[in-house]
Amino acid sequence: MSRAPSKAPSQRQLRVAEEIRYALAMTIERGDVHDAVLQQHPLTITQVRVSPDLKNATAFFTPLGGGEAAPLLDALKRATPFLRHELARRVNMKFVPRLSFQTDTSFDEYSHIEELLHRPEVLRDTGAGHAPDDADEDEDEDEDDDDDAVDGINRLKD
């Protein structure tokens, strides 16, 4: 049996996810979590995805300034019960979602794509390294249009 195609998140899911992201970020930023790893290595919660029933939430994080994410992931897993408790205090919801954490790799993917786009063979194929020759022709046409407009005005005056 095949899975149904995934739908885009609803407005409610997005709104709840942003509230959760903000609450988690504030809790971690303030130092409320008493974990040596989390206090020594700053991180940012980049995104939260919430299930359609709002009972599961996955928070994506990245270490600020780069660095190893594995120790932070372990620390966040240890702190999950406390973070869930804080989430219940800060966000008014009927059910507090189960939290899971994942390392956000989107920044690595973006930098890899950026690197690929700046390779000489890609620049050659896309023509991005050359100035378009049509720009000079467009400027000449604009000047001709201006001259035609002045000639038309002069004819009306006569």
C-alpha positions in Angstrom: 0.0 0.0 0.0 1.4 3.4 -1.0 1.4 6.4 1.2 -0.7 9.4 0.3 1.2 12.3 -1.1 2.4 14.6 1.6 0.5 17.9 1.9 1.9 21.2 2.8 1.5 22.1 6.5 -1.6 23.9 7.5 -1.6 27.4 8.8 -2.3 26.1 12.3 0.6 23.7 12.1 2.9 26.5 11.0 1.6 28.8 13.8 2.0 26.2 16.5 5.5 25.2 15.2 6.6 28.8 15.3 5.3 29.2 18.9 7.2 26.0 19.9 10.4 27.2 18.2 10.3 30.5 20.0 9.6 28.8 23.4 12.4 26.3 23.0 14.8 29.0 21.8 14.0 31.3 24.7 14.4 28.4 27.2 17.8 27.4 25.9 19.0 30.9 25.4 18.2 32.0 28.9 20.2 29.1 30.3 17.3 27.5 32.1 18.5 24.1 31.0 21.2 23.0 33.5 23.3 21.0 31.1 27.0 21.8 30.8 27.1 21.0 27.0 24.2 23.3 26.2 25.6 26.1 28.3 29.1 25.9 26.8 28.0 25.5 23.1 25.4 27.9 21.8 22.9 26.6 19.3 19.9 27.9 17.4 16.6 26.2 16.8 16.2 26.8 13.1 12.8 25.2 12.4 10.1 23.1 14.1 7.8 20.8 12.2 4.6 19.7 13.8 2.5 16.6 12.9 -1.0 17.3 11.6 -2.5 16.2 14.9 -0.1 18.5 16.8 1.0 15.7 19.1 4.6 15.3 17.7 7.1 18.0 17.0 10.6 17.8 15.5 12.9 20.6 16.3 15.9 21.2 13.9 18.9 22.9 15.4 22.4 24.0 14.3 25.4 24.9 16.5 26.2 28.5 16.3 29.6 29.1 14.7 29.7 25.6 13.4 31.2 22.8 15.3 30.1 19.3 16.2 26.4 18.7 16.6 26.5 15.2 18.1 27.2 16.3 21.7 24.5 18.9 21.4 22.0 16.3 20.1 22.8 14.0 23.1 22.3 17.0 25.5 19.0 18.0 23.9 17.8 14.4 24.2 18.7 14.3 27.9 16.9 17.7 28.4 13.8 16.7 26.5 11.6 16.1 29.6 12.6 19.5 31.0 12.1 21.2 27.7 8.6 19.6 27.3 7.7 20.8 30.8 8.8 24.4 29.9 6.9 24.1 26.7 3.8 23.3 28.6 4.3 26.4 30.8 5.0 28.8 27.9 2.6 27.6 25.1 -1.1 27.2 25.8 -2.0 24.0 24.2 -4.4 21.2 25.0 -1.6 18.6 24.5 2.1 19.2 24.8 3.7 17.5 21.8 6.4 14.8 22.1 9.7 16.5 21.2 12.4 15.1 19.0 15.5 16.8 17.8 17.5 16.6 14.6 20.5 18.4 13.3 19.6 20.9 10.6 21.7 20.1 7.5 20.1 22.6 5.2 22.9 25.2 5.6 25.4 22.5 4.5 23.2 21.8 1.5 23.0 25.4 0.6 26.7 26.0 0.8 27.3 22.8 -1.4 24.9 24.1 -4.0 26.5 27.6 -3.9 29.9 25.9 -4.4 28.6 23.9 -7.4 27.1 27.0 -9.0 30.4 28.9 -8.8 32.4 26.2 -10.6 33.9 27.4 -13.9 32.2 24.7 -16.0 28.8 25.6 -14.6 29.4 29.4 -15.1 30.5 28.6 -18.7 27.3 26.6 -19.4 25.0 29.1 -17.9 26.7 32.2 -19.3 26.6 33.9 -15.9 30.2 34.9 -16.2 29.6 37.1 -19.3 27.8 40.4 -19.6 24.8 40.2 -21.9 25.4 41.8 -25.4 21.7 42.8 -25.7 22.1 45.5 -23.0 23.9 47.8 -25.4 21.2 47.4 -28.1 18.4 48.2 -25.6 20.1 51.4 -24.6 20.4 52.5 -28.3 16.7 51.7 -28.8 15.7 53.8 -25.8 17.6 56.8 -27.1 15.9 56.4 -30.5 12.5 56.3 -28.8 13.3 59.5 -26.9 14.3 61.2 -30.2 11.1 60.0 -31.8 9.0 61.5 -28.9 10.7 64.9 -29.2 10.1 64.9 -33.0 6.5 64.1 -32.4 6.1 66.9 -29.9 7.8 69.4 -32.3 5.4 68.4 -35.1 2.4 69.0 -32.9 3.7 72.5 -32.1 4.0 73.4 -35.8 
